[in-house]
């Protein structure tokens, strides 16, 4: 039975994305951003014909006015004289007109030149604190983790689309701690992840074979490989070897929609949660219709594979996985079942797309910087040789490949901004007052491009991590902070390292040439929650004629 069969029997109809589809930009076309959102909101609403929606309009405007007044006046009564500095906003709406609509990390870093590393802004009475220095992030998000481990309300993505029960968006509750324990059991330490080394090596070798056959589809091959690893761990599911896998396709679609739903500034409802009560038929409520569509796709992604595993457990055919291990417990409660269902979904959502971004960034870096590629290949040839492919057991003997991977993670981080934290209580830090309910955002890009930590930060240079005085490991920043640190960091780290090492061992990566003209990659990245290299062309060729037989031989041994 396939995912499609389960979906059909459950009455779920869904479309899946094909390989020919292109990844869409994270800003939803036609949806206003904060930069001009308030004016658009007013224009749309006051231009609506008075009949027959006059009563609805009156109620909405009254509710909006009361809500904004409450937020604004509530903040006025707090001791706000010592809040961190930042751009001055307008009455009631705050910094709506100042907020960037894309590449927010660059604007926040620029602001720090004027207002310092701790910056405060407000949107409709909601205070945000932006942290542009890693020492401040460590002091607050790590050392004061009890107060900074909550999440703010994500109205569009969490409430309307339905991600609220994922581990990422949970408040810091007992449910959250239970979910993290599932993560810990599956992938919480380097020793735990060693159980999955065989799987990681198998899927990476399959990736090499696909790359050998159709190198132009490198991005899709990365997606399939990353999805195959996490789906086997969470659901015991084997991804279709050839062609498009239905679940990887729908999961890819859902993660694209997640990126759109969580893009800062894409939806006014995130700044004015009261707008969630506007009906979908109301003019200007396109976000409601988008949310309904995205919620349907998310439901498919959560429910369909889970039901497949349940059926396999009942039939005694389930492959050991995170979900099957829990479902085999005869005393399982409905609450535990619901929690593991969403925890497994979070494992996929949190691991697949981020791994894809990191590995695709590696291919871009090697295309643009062949000199570093050759140095890493020289190390691989000396340590591993040419008669076999590297494994994870070779890692400690490959310091240059390790340094190259670190520089890939530093130069263009997977997430430029950390997932926002939220204060549970009032706090003071560095002489500043940080009220309860403040949204705190760590500017990870700024940390990784801080010239005091990484001299010449805009220069791609793996050597910075070698020698007797290496620069700080970027993984100290890229996986988040405190009690919200990425629980799958060890799995992601192993997967990305092996992909880099295997690819360098088997292939040469260079700029594509068409009709005698060298195609220069733009080196640009998408904006949004997860940052991906914009599509680029490159040449991927086997280093020797023996590569094909070597890959086939090692796959035959797995």
Steps between C-alpha positions, in 0.01 A plus 500: 500500500631843405438844644263567214298188588468606862399850396234365264356269765491793743318722256792742468553657160824678443725612217873437507778701350691347211870523434437754228360751749732780605553604860297814559614815673401509864304825479146423395399693193213729570530489878593837656805525725539711811694766308180622343251265659319746719425740213388210280278377781328838535462551124348156449257525786374855454439443131258211560138580407299589809219257434448226589817476713462820700440321829795268440723795423388687810575201719838441340610861523384524859682180590813616320493836677448340841774245439756756385408737784533219754843399372623858478363613836613182672857568392477864610432385855817293508834650606614543140747786549791256499396268220776446241534775238383476142329689219222722629158383391158653450222516760302177529656323197860527622774409251275358231651731237859425608491121485667337199298267280791273401857421607416629846834390644683756287278785616530396865880482468503846341287639781759382752748751355274780624317361803736234630478123516177487704215666312132540582207556263123470537223391265148593609613496863695172480861554603787328319862490619764427236833352611789571263784376721551132597608584855160657565325200348698265724433711809125508441400193299746258662576624850150634565332224305221453754363843412586499129388152391143580405367567152291799393164436334543435127149574383533415132729198510415350839134584553351535153714257301526257792866472602422587865545140616843456346788497746640817343196711586402345833515716808750389762265250665505138615382399153801674351734316738340165413540572130865588550550167678381320186758700306769414754428129474514507119786742428592693814875430516792398282483149644129477426554614142764227453207258477408678177847515344428202275181664374673834442779331304259291292280793397802717423639234268162480327527876467836461324347252255217737414749783465704288260194428285337845492732764648276782377240391758735549794249702703230234471751227583598682818134527599438132444809397697420725796138388502593132477720515811250672726196306373667168573584615853157646577262275303705201381412612149717419198498778244432397141835432334416632155283793397290716727406377846147612590572577863828679440315712243213599729739556790707726275186693411397532866845624600487762225165612639643500851779731383240735355281490810789580733660775293523812719271769367314286249169498690342787688312250717828421678520861618125531559380155616145630529483484119485121527127536568433657160308246288668365189237651269572851625686733259870513588491164682701304247723385786207296633460318170873433481500372858214260424682358199830469684329341799355230274846421362652496849229263623586261220868514589431431868221243481565288192845356581400458863198290402721293270731416791201422724371252241843340469527463878159331509607263222840432656690634198626831639867585462646626832458878522421778744126464440479121490692476827238715671196342332607152613435606860166342593443763770538792260264786577337721237705791633826309449391396153423857401831619642716246317314570176592867519849436634578282199364771270725753672799271454439496126413869469796608711754270341423456132488857371792626709722213386406568138595865539840420652596241237380714209708785647799265494453442126478874442814564706697237307382647170621845601818396687676213315829566682351384833340202328840379376652528848222288650532241222873477561435418867240238406737332255776487761284375789235284332672412174339440163386141548208575730265781598520681836280403793410677822775304677753699292375832632756557776778458243357756257553838671501698177167357381367581847626858471346537155162384631521749787569784258198399289282518812649835599510679167130464419315363802197279449296733721609863512272571798434257780142393567367774731502449876259666742550618858286340770566776755632856515879518489786749507826458311790738433296779658202436270149400597358205303128456574316171535373382163783663303592319178878447494674432169862390461668629183707190421632650177647793694679262739650301213616817323635678807851616405615477863428126492561429132749746345422581137156336540388552139792292372440124467801348676494154667854557630351720774403180685843335482830551678585554865251784547187416298209739488180416684298202378196642314289212629502683834254737332333324208300249705339751734516564872414368842207272559386566144822383334437282194445145634607345168835678479712184523308324222516806275870546571583140407287511184649824370858395572468167320328659200787746466768233540343251260430759233855633514641149483297403193440818299651822374266799526551803278317778320277386216596582143238534228588575138849590609377755754571454871186549711571697815275411797347806663585372847169642622279344766127502562355699787283334760504262793734257326743657253585301185738586218306628204506246218831488318667284237821311560701220344528177700735242348651175635860549610609169347350233271486267803243707689196320356632152583613617844153633585332182370742279689445679831123507456512127440676455832245704697 
